[in-house]
């Protein structure tokens, strides 16, 4: 039924201005764990997903800069521009080199300074183009009989739509690579090996001579985990690039914008037998013995192993002395040997959620299932297959608005809302590897989610609201703190916290250091309204995180022009961009090409290799 053990499909939504077709953003879904950086990393990082997102945004910035330069040349009557306008080499997504994509690390600095047009507070008119790797493969196959080379995306787009021959992007283009069925998808593509012997780990238990700590997965650039993160990010970037290019040839999504959302008490859901589910009941949450064994992406401790349906004798004794699970709980969770009966632990509050939230979002034929955890590949496939069948049946029987469910595309968006660990199939649960041991609500967890998602789908198709008396607990009053209370926190009578001394202006000049009145750091961080009530202001000079090893640069680098000294302009993320730029260039074109990339402080005149 499936060609691969893991989900290799990527789904991407291209967000563009309805009038100009200029890109505003890209939202993609692809399943891969953010565990390229191993568990010795102590720095804040977005791992391979961040690498992919940054590469897309830099590529968009570079493509827009090239388009602006070309338009300027055409206005000046430049011969090269005239040749391009007559059908020569126009910039397009398929021809953007990896050097150009990485070089956008500098080009983006200029694009961020472009001002929004007057009336920016007015609502945008936006169109959404949907494309998937599965649909793109069909396009390629359909074009083969008369195909003379090139990408189907290079064919002319329908009239009135922005094709790939002249890609344009608006300032502030945002890319996001969301998770999908991520539960059992590892970025460590070389496999798992023992640290002491270099031999492959025992496949059944993921151990080396009985120890899980020595079994580690290896990424494509092992032992350099940061380069591995760049490679996995690069592969997602290339997939998104192809889909973004061809998505413009697809008609914009049309149909209703709709959603349904509900809270579920996952501790006691009765599941009925159906085409998609087996009968049973969910349980209060509990973690199995193999949970403590960890995974090859992040090993556990002690003598726990994966695939253990009994558990080490010593730890069974410890469990029974500390917090023994009831017979009913053991029977409900079987064959999971319970290590932590987290459903019983309520100090200082519940250790794991009893109440979870599921949501179903729809934009035309795109249906997004928002799940509160990490679905395994097969669990995600079964949920998507059930939803696709339900929406397709509604379209065939005329019970839906035209275009809403015609050839629906179902996307599973993982890690949304409450985190409730892993969700596996019934068969995977029986094996009790890490993912099965971390499936909180017993062997019928997936069946319960499928049943409840189908109820949301039925309500959406029929246009009915969804009601539920279940609500998540309010834990604000149950929070604990180990900090001493604040005795005195004071500002002058004429001032307030956050105010600049001797100044009533809410802004300060570039290069100056403001010194506002600040409260004690030990104060509760929620003393002000929530973040949702704040007024955010975008600035091209906003501070950025520094990456490890960053150094001040002697001058600003603006690709062909000096943009002023570092005193006038904070360094932002130049070194961060340059580091990843080097990695992308080296990974795609080799170390020789990377050596030609300008080093810190050098001139950064850029040549794009097409």
C-alpha positions in Angstrom: 0.0 0.0 0.0 2.9 2.4 0.8 6.3 2.6 -1.0 8.3 3.8 2.0 8.4 3.1 5.7 8.4 6.8 6.5 6.3 9.6 5.0 8.4 11.3 2.3 5.6 13.5 1.0 5.8 17.3 1.5 2.8 19.6 1.3 3.3 23.3 0.7 1.0 26.3 0.6 2.3 29.3 -1.3 0.9 32.5 0.0 0.9 35.4 -2.5 -0.6 38.8 -3.1 -3.8 38.4 -5.0 -3.1 41.5 -7.3 0.6 41.2 -8.0 1.3 37.5 -7.3 4.3 38.5 -5.2 5.1 35.9 -2.6 4.3 36.7 1.0 5.1 33.4 2.6 5.4 29.6 2.4 4.0 27.1 4.8 5.2 23.5 4.4 4.6 20.3 6.2 7.3 17.6 6.3 7.9 14.9 8.9 11.4 14.8 10.4 12.6 15.0 14.0 14.6 18.1 15.1 17.3 15.9 16.6 20.1 16.5 14.1 21.9 18.2 17.0 22.7 15.6 19.6 21.9 15.8 23.3 25.3 17.3 24.1 24.2 20.6 22.5 23.5 23.2 25.2 22.5 26.1 22.9 19.1 27.3 21.8 18.5 26.0 18.3 15.8 25.4 15.7 17.8 22.4 14.4 17.2 21.3 10.8 13.8 23.0 10.5 15.4 26.4 11.3 18.1 25.7 8.6 15.4 25.0 6.0 13.3 28.0 6.9 16.2 30.4 6.9 17.4 29.0 3.5 13.9 29.6 2.0 13.8 33.2 3.2 17.3 34.0 2.1 16.5 32.5 -1.4 13.3 34.6 -1.6 15.3 37.7 -0.7 17.9 37.0 -3.3 15.3 36.2 -6.0 13.6 39.5 -5.3 16.9 41.5 -5.3 17.7 39.9 -8.7 14.3 40.9 -10.0 14.7 44.5 -8.8 18.1 44.7 -10.5 16.7 43.3 -13.7 13.8 45.8 -13.7 16.3 48.6 -13.1 18.4 47.4 -16.0 15.4 47.2 -18.3 14.4 50.7 -17.3 17.9 51.9 -18.3 17.8 50.0 -21.6 20.6 47.6 -20.7 21.3 45.1 -23.4 21.4 42.1 -21.1 18.0 43.1 -19.6 16.6 43.6 -23.1 17.8 40.1 -24.1 16.2 38.7 -21.0 13.0 40.4 -21.7 13.0 39.0 -25.2 13.2 35.5 -23.8 16.7 35.1 -22.5 17.7 33.8 -19.1 15.2 35.1 -16.6 15.6 34.3 -12.9 13.4 31.5 -11.8 13.3 29.1 -8.8 14.7 26.1 -10.7 17.8 28.0 -11.7 18.7 29.7 -8.4 22.0 28.2 -7.4 22.9 27.2 -3.9 25.4 30.0 -3.8 22.7 32.5 -4.6 20.5 31.0 -1.9 23.2 31.3 0.7 24.3 34.7 -0.5 20.9 36.1 0.3 22.2 36.3 3.9 23.5 39.7 2.9 20.8 40.6 0.4 18.1 40.2 3.0 19.6 43.1 5.0 18.6 45.5 2.3 15.2 44.0 1.7 14.2 44.3 5.3 14.6 48.0 5.1 12.0 48.4 2.4 9.0 50.4 3.7 5.5 49.1 3.7 3.2 51.0 1.4 0.8 53.6 2.7 -2.4 52.1 4.2 -0.5 49.1 5.4 -3.1 48.7 8.1 -5.7 47.8 5.5 -6.4 44.0 5.1 -4.4 42.3 2.4 -6.1 40.3 -0.4 -4.2 37.1 -0.4 -4.3 33.9 -2.5 -3.2 30.5 -1.5 -1.7 28.0 -3.9 -1.5 24.4 -2.7 1.0 21.8 -4.0 2.3 18.4 -2.8 5.1 16.1 -3.9 2.6 13.5 -4.9 0.8 16.0 -7.2 4.1 17.2 -8.6 5.1 13.6 -9.5 1.8 13.3 -11.4 2.5 16.5 -13.3 5.9 15.2 -14.3 4.5 11.9 -15.5 1.7 13.6 -17.4 4.2 15.8 -19.2 6.6 13.1 -20.3 5.1 12.1 -23.8 5.9 15.5 -25.3 8.4 16.7 -22.8 11.6 18.3 -24.1 13.4 18.8 -20.9 13.1 21.1 -18.0 10.7 21.3 -15.2 6.9 21.4 -15.7 6.9 24.5 -13.5 8.8 26.4 -16.3 5.7 26.2 -18.5 3.6 29.3 -18.7 1.2 29.8 -15.9 -2.5 30.4 -16.5 -3.3 34.0 -17.5 -3.5 36.3 -14.4 -1.3 34.1 -12.3 2.3 34.6 -11.3 4.4 31.9 -13.0 7.9 30.9 -12.1 9.6 32.8 -14.9 9.6 36.0 -12.9 9.3 35.3 -9.2 8.6 38.3 -7.0 8.5 38.5 -3.2 7.2 41.1 -0.8 9.3 42.5 2.1 9.1 40.4 5.2 8.5 37.1 3.3 8.1 34.4 6.0 8.8 30.6 5.5 7.7 27.9 8.0 8.4 24.2 7.8 5.8 22.6 10.1 5.9 19.1 11.5 3.8 16.2 10.3 3.8 12.5 11.3 7.1 13.0 13.1 6.9 10.2 15.8 9.3 7.8 14.2 11.1 9.8 11.6 14.8 10.4 12.4 17.2 12.8 10.7 20.1 10.5 11.6 20.0 8.7 8.2 23.1 6.6 8.5 21.6 4.5 11.2 22.5 3.7 14.8 26.0 2.5 15.9 27.8 1.7 19.1 30.1 4.4 20.4 32.6 1.8 21.8 32.9 -0.7 18.9 31.6 1.3 15.9 29.3 -1.7 15.0 25.6 -1.4 14.4 23.4 -1.5 17.5 21.2 -4.4 18.3 18.2 -3.8 16.1 15.6 -5.2 18.5 16.6 -3.5 21.7 18.7 -0.5 20.4 21.5 -1.4 22.8 25.3 -2.1 22.7 26.1 -5.1 24.9 22.9 -4.5 26.8 23.5 -0.8 27.4 21.3 1.9 25.7 23.7 4.8 26.5 26.2 3.6 23.9 23.7 3.4 21.0 23.6 6.6 19.0 22.2 7.5 15.6 24.5 9.1 13.0 23.4 12.0 10.8 24.6 12.3 7.2 27.7 14.3 8.2 28.5 12.4 11.4 30.3 13.2 13.7 29.6 16.9 12.8 26.0 17.2 14.0 25.7 20.9 12.9 26.6 20.0 9.4 24.1 17.2 9.6 21.4 19.7 10.6 22.4 21.8 7.6 22.1 18.9 5.2 18.7 17.8 6.5 17.6 21.4 6.3 19.0 21.7 2.8 17.0 18.7 1.6 13.8 20.3 3.0 14.7 23.6 1.4 15.2 22.0 -2.0 11.9 20.1 -1.7 10.1 23.3 -0.7 11.8 25.2 -3.5 10.4 22.8 -6.2 6.9 22.9 -4.7 6.9 26.7 -4.4 7.9 27.0 -8.0 5.2 24.7 -9.4 2.5 25.8 -6.9 2.2 29.1 -8.9 0.9 27.1 -11.9 -1.9 25.7 -9.8 -5.2 27.6 -9.4 -5.6 29.4 -6.1 -7.5 27.5 -3.4 -11.2 28.3 -3.3 -14.1 27.4 -1.1 -15.0 27.9 2.5 -12.7 28.8 5.3 -13.9 26.6 8.2 -12.7 25.1 11.4 -13.9 22.8 14.2 -12.1 22.3 17.6 -13.0 20.3 20.7 -11.4 19.3 24.0 -11.3 15.6 24.8 -11.0 13.8 28.1 -8.6 11.1 26.8 -8.7 9.1 30.0 -12.1 7.4 29.3 -13.2 7.5 25.7 -15.2 4.5 24.5 -14.2 3.6 20.9 -16.8 1.8 18.7 -15.8 -0.6 16.0 -15.8 0.8 12.5 -14.0 0.7 9.2 -11.2 2.7 10.7 -11.2 1.8 14.4 -11.2 -1.3 16.6 -13.4 -1.3 19.7 -11.9 -0.5 23.1 -11.4 2.2 25.7 -8.7 4.7 26.5 -6.9 4.8 29.9 -5.5 7.4 32.3 -1.9 8.4 31.2 1.1 6.2 32.0 4.6 5.8 30.7 6.1 2.4 30.0 9.5 0.9 30.9 10.9 1.4 27.4 10.3 5.2 27.7 13.3 5.3 30.0 15.4 3.6 27.4 15.2 6.7 25.2 15.9 6.5 21.5 18.9 6.3 19.2 18.4 10.0 18.7 18.7 10.5 22.5 19.6 7.5 24.6 18.1 6.9 28.0 19.8 5.6 31.2 20.3 2.6 33.4 19.4 -0.9 32.1 16.2 -0.1 30.3 15.9 -1.4 26.7 13.5 -0.8 23.9 10.9 -3.5 23.0 10.6 -4.7 26.6 7.1 -5.8 27.5 8.1 -6.8 31.1 10.6 -4.3 32.4 13.8 -4.9 34.5 12.9 -6.7 37.7 14.7 -4.1 39.9 12.6 -1.3 38.5 9.4 -3.2 38.8 10.2 -3.5 42.6 11.0 0.2 42.8 7.8 1.2 41.0 5.7 -1.0 43.3 7.3 0.6 46.3 6.9 4.2 45.1 3.6 4.3 43.2 2.2 0.9 42.2 -0.4 1.1 39.3 -3.8 -0.4 40.0 -4.8 -3.8 38.4 -7.3 -2.0 36.3 -4.7 0.4 35.0 -2.3 -2.4 34.2 -5.0 -4.3 32.3 -6.0 -1.2 30.4 -2.4 -0.3 29.4 -1.3 -3.9 28.6 1.0 -5.0 27.2 2.8 -1.9 28.4 4.8 -2.5 31.6 4.1 0.7 33.5 7.1 2.6 34.9 5.4 5.9 35.9 1.6 5.9 36.5 1.5 9.6 35.7 -2.3 9.7 35.8 -2.1 9.3 39.6 0.5 11.9 40.2 -1.1 15.3 41.0 1.7 17.1 42.9 2.1 20.0 42.3 -0.4 19.3 39.4 -1.0 16.6 36.9 2.3 15.4 35.4 0.7 14.6 32.0 -2.6 15.9 30.5 -5.9 14.2 30.8 -7.5 16.8 28.6 -6.2 17.3 25.0 -7.5 19.5 22.2 -7.9 18.4 18.5 -8.8 20.8 15.7 -9.8 20.5 12.0 -9.0 23.4 9.7 -10.2 23.8 6.1 -9.3 26.1 3.3 -11.1 24.8 0.2 -9.7 21.4 -0.5 -6.9 21.7 2.0 -7.8 20.0 5.4 -5.4 20.3 8.3 -5.7 17.9 11.2 -4.1 19.5 14.3 -2.9 16.8 16.6 -1.6 17.2 20.2 1.4 15.0 20.0 3.8 13.0 17.8 2.0 10.6 15.5 4.0 7.7 14.1 4.2 7.4 10.3 1.5 4.7 10.1 -0.7 6.4 12.7 -0.7 9.5 10.7 -1.4 7.7 7.5 -4.4 5.9 9.0 -5.8 9.2 10.3 -5.3 11.0 7.0 -6.8 8.0 5.1 -9.9 8.0 7.2 -10.4 11.8 6.9 -9.8 11.7 3.1 -12.4 9.0 2.7 -14.9 10.9 4.7 -14.5 14.2 2.8 -14.3 12.4 -0.6 -17.6 10.6 0.2 -19.2 13.9 1.1 -18.1 15.4 -2.3 -19.4 12.3 -4.2 -22.8 12.4 -2.5 -23.2 16.2 -3.0 -23.1 17.0 0.8 -20.4 19.6 0.5 -19.9 23.0 -1.1 -18.2 22.7 -4.6 -14.4 22.8 -4.4 -14.4 22.2 -0.7 -13.9 18.5 -0.8 -13.1 17.8 -4.4 -9.9 15.7 -4.3 -9.1 16.8 -0.7 -5.6 17.1 0.5 -5.3 16.0 4.1 -2.3 17.3 6.2 -1.5 16.2 9.7 0.1 19.1 11.7 1.9 17.6 14.6 2.7 19.1 18.0 -0.2 21.5 18.2 -1.9 22.6 21.4 -1.3 20.4 24.4 1.7 18.1 24.2 0.6 14.5 24.9 3.7 12.6 23.9 3.4 9.9 21.2 0.6 8.2 19.3 1.2 4.8 17.7 -0.9 2.2 15.9 -2.3 -0.7 17.9 0.3 -3.0 16.3 3.2 -0.7 17.1 2.0 -0.4 20.7 2.2 -4.2 21.1 6.0 -4.1 20.5 6.6 -1.5 23.2 9.5 0.4 21.7 10.0 4.0 22.9 7.1 5.4 20.9 4.7 2.7 22.1 5.8 3.1 25.7 5.2 6.8 25.4 1.7 6.4 24.0 -0.1 7.8 27.1 -3.7 6.6 26.9 -3.2 2.9 26.0 -3.4 0.8 22.9 -6.6 2.5 21.7 -5.2 6.0 21.7 -5.1 6.2 17.9 -8.5 4.7 17.5 -10.0 7.3 19.8 -8.3 10.2 17.9 -9.6 8.8 14.6 -13.1 8.4 15.9 -13.2 12.0 17.3 -11.6 13.5 14.2 -14.3 11.9 12.1 -16.9 13.4 14.3 -15.3 16.8 13.7 -15.3 16.1 9.9 -19.0 15.1 10.0 -19.8 18.4 11.8 -17.8 20.4 9.4 -19.4 18.8 6.3 -22.9 19.3 7.7 -22.2 22.8 8.9 -23.0 21.9 12.5 -21.2 23.4 15.5 -19.3 21.2 17.9 -20.2 21.4 21.6 -18.5 19.8 24.6 -18.5 20.2 28.4 -14.9 19.2 28.7 -12.5 22.1 29.5 -8.8 22.1 30.3 -7.9 22.8 34.0 -6.7 26.3 34.9 -3.3 25.8 36.5 -2.4 29.4 37.1 -3.2 29.3 40.8 -1.3 26.0 41.3 2.1 27.3 40.0 4.9 27.0 42.5 8.0 29.2 42.9 11.3 28.6 44.7 12.1 32.3 44.7 11.7 34.5 47.8 9.0 37.1 47.6 9.8 40.7 46.5 10.0 43.0 49.6 10.5 46.3 47.8 10.4 47.3 44.1 10.2 51.0 43.6 10.4 53.8 41.0 10.2 57.6 41.5 6.6 58.9 41.9 6.6 60.6 38.4 7.9 57.5 36.6 6.7 54.0 35.9 8.3 50.7 35.1 9.7 50.6 31.6 10.0 54.4 31.3 13.2 56.0 30.2 14.6 58.5 32.8 14.3 62.1 31.8 12.5 61.2 28.6 8.9 60.9 27.6 9.7 59.6 24.1 9.0 55.9 23.5 11.9 55.7 21.1 15.7 56.2 21.2 18.3 57.0 18.5 20.3 54.3 16.8 23.5 53.5 18.6 22.3 54.8 22.0 21.7 52.5 24.9 18.4 53.1 26.7 18.3 52.6 30.4 14.6 52.2 31.4 13.4 51.7 35.0 13.2 48.0 35.5 11.6 45.8 38.1 13.4 43.2 40.0 14.2 40.1 37.9 12.6 37.9 40.6 9.2 39.4 39.9 6.5 37.3 38.3 6.8 37.6 34.6 3.0 37.9 34.1 2.7 41.2 36.0 1.6 42.8 32.7 -1.2 41.7 30.4 -0.5 38.7 28.1 1.6 38.9 25.0 -1.6 38.9 22.9 -2.5 42.4 24.2 0.8 44.0 23.4 1.4 46.2 20.3 4.3 44.9 18.3 6.3 47.1 16.0 8.5 45.7 13.3 12.0 47.3 12.9 14.8 46.4 10.4 17.2 47.0 13.3 15.6 44.6 15.7 18.2 42.7 17.8 19.0 39.1 16.9 20.4 36.1 18.6 24.1 35.6 18.2 25.4 32.2 17.1 28.3 30.5 18.7 31.7 31.9 17.6 30.3 35.1 16.2 32.8 38.0 16.0 32.4 41.7 15.4 33.0 42.6 11.7 35.1 45.6 10.9 32.6 46.9 8.4 29.1 46.3 7.1 28.8 44.0 4.1 26.0 44.8 1.7 27.0 43.0 -1.5 28.5 45.6 -3.7 28.0 48.7 -1.4 29.1 49.7 2.0 26.1 50.1 4.2 27.9 52.0 7.0 29.8 51.1 10.1 28.8 48.6 12.7 28.3 51.5 15.1 25.5 52.8 13.0 24.0 49.3 12.3 24.0 46.4 14.8 25.5 43.3 13.3 22.1 41.5 13.3 22.8 37.9 12.2 25.5 38.3 9.6 27.9 35.8 11.2 25.0 33.4 11.7 24.0 33.8 8.0 27.6 33.5 6.8 28.2 30.3 8.8 25.1 28.6 7.3 25.9 30.1 3.9 29.3 28.4 4.0 27.7 25.1 5.0 25.1 25.3 2.2 27.7 26.1 -0.4 30.1 23.4 0.8 27.4 20.8 1.0 26.0 21.6 -2.5 29.1 22.6 -4.5 32.0 21.2 -2.4 34.7 22.8 -0.3 36.4 24.5 -3.2 33.4 26.7 -3.9 33.0 27.4 -0.2 36.6 28.7 0.0 35.6 31.4 -2.5 32.9 32.7 -0.2 33.9 36.1 1.3 35.2 35.8 4.9 34.4 38.1 7.7 35.4 41.7 6.9 36.1 41.0 3.2 34.3 42.5 0.3 31.1 40.6 -0.5 30.6 41.4 -4.1 28.4 38.5 -5.2 28.3 36.5 -8.4 25.3 34.2 -8.7 26.1 31.0 -10.6 23.1 29.9 -12.6 
